[in-house]
Every structure is written in structure tokens, then in C-alpha cells.
């Protein structure tokens, strides 16, 4: 079934390529060129409200990461202890 699907997709791609190469595309070329328009691209994802580094946010994030790792380690240790006691 997978080979048949791959074969059908391959044939569709080949036919689509041949169809567009022969000039049977439905997309019509514009008859008159449009004048150039000015485009504004914003490069900042978040507007800068302050120029400094916020150490309090960094410390809170680091503390949360450490606590999360500790909780995961405790859960893993508890599961290992539970499985060891179940084997005995």
C-alpha cells in the first residue's frame, strides 16, 4: 500500500512538472507591470522597553529550571526505589 501511494505521488509530481513545463498553467502573467511599492519590515519581535538586562527575571528563570530538574530527579529516584522494592 505504501509503495502504491509513493508511486501515485511520484506520477502526480511528474505530470504536474510536465503540465507546467508545457505552458498549460492557469496562472496568467500580469499584462502591465505594477509600480514599485514601499514595504516596511519590522525586525524587532518585541519592542525594547528598557536597554538593560533584567537580572531578576534571569534569576527567577534559573531557579525555576533548577527546581524542575530536582523534581524530575526525585520522581526518577522514587520510581526506581518502588520498582526495586517490588522485585524483592
N, C-alpha and C positions, 0 to 999 in steps of 0.2 A: 504494500500500500504506500509506503514511504517512497519507494522508487518511482511508482506511478505518479505521485504528487510532484516529485522533483522533476520528472520528465515533462509533465504538463506545464509546470512553471518555466522550465527551460525553453520549451517550444513557444510559450507565450512571449517570453523575452525576445527570442529570435524573430518572431513575427512582428512584434512591436518595433524592433530595430529596423527591420526591412520596410515596414509600413512608413515610418518617419523618414527613412533614407530615400524612399521613392518620391517623397514630396506630397504625400496624402495626409498631411497633418491638418487638423481642424483649426489650429491657431492661425489667425490671419495676421499678416505683418501690418504694422501701422502705416497708413498711407502718407501721413505727414509727420515729421519728427516734432516732438514736443520741446518747448524751450526748457533749458536747464532750470531746476528749482533748487532753492537753498534748503539744505537739510541740516537740522540741529541734532547732534548726537550727544547725549549726556553720558559722561564717563564715570561719574560718581554714583555708586549704588545707594549710598547713604549720605545725605548731606552732612558735612562736617560742622557739628555744633561747637566743638572745642578742639583746640590744637594739641592738647596734651594727652598723655597716656593715662588711663584710669586704672590705678593700681588696686583700688578696692574691688572693682569688677574682676580683675585678673586673679586676685587672691581668692575671691568667692568661687570662681570657676575652678581654680586649682584645688581648693578644699573640697568642692563637690566631687571632683574626679577622684581624689584620694579616698573619700568616704565610699564612693561607688565601688572602687577596686577592693576596699576592705570588706564590704558587704558580699561581693562575689566570692572572695576567698573564704569567708566564713560559711557561706552556703555550700561551697565545694567541700570544705573540710567536714561539715556536718553530714553531707550525703555520704562521704567516704566512711565516716565513723558508723553511720547507720548500716551501710552495706557490709562492713567488716563484722559488726555485731550480729547481723542476720546470718552470716556464713557460719558462725561458731555455734 
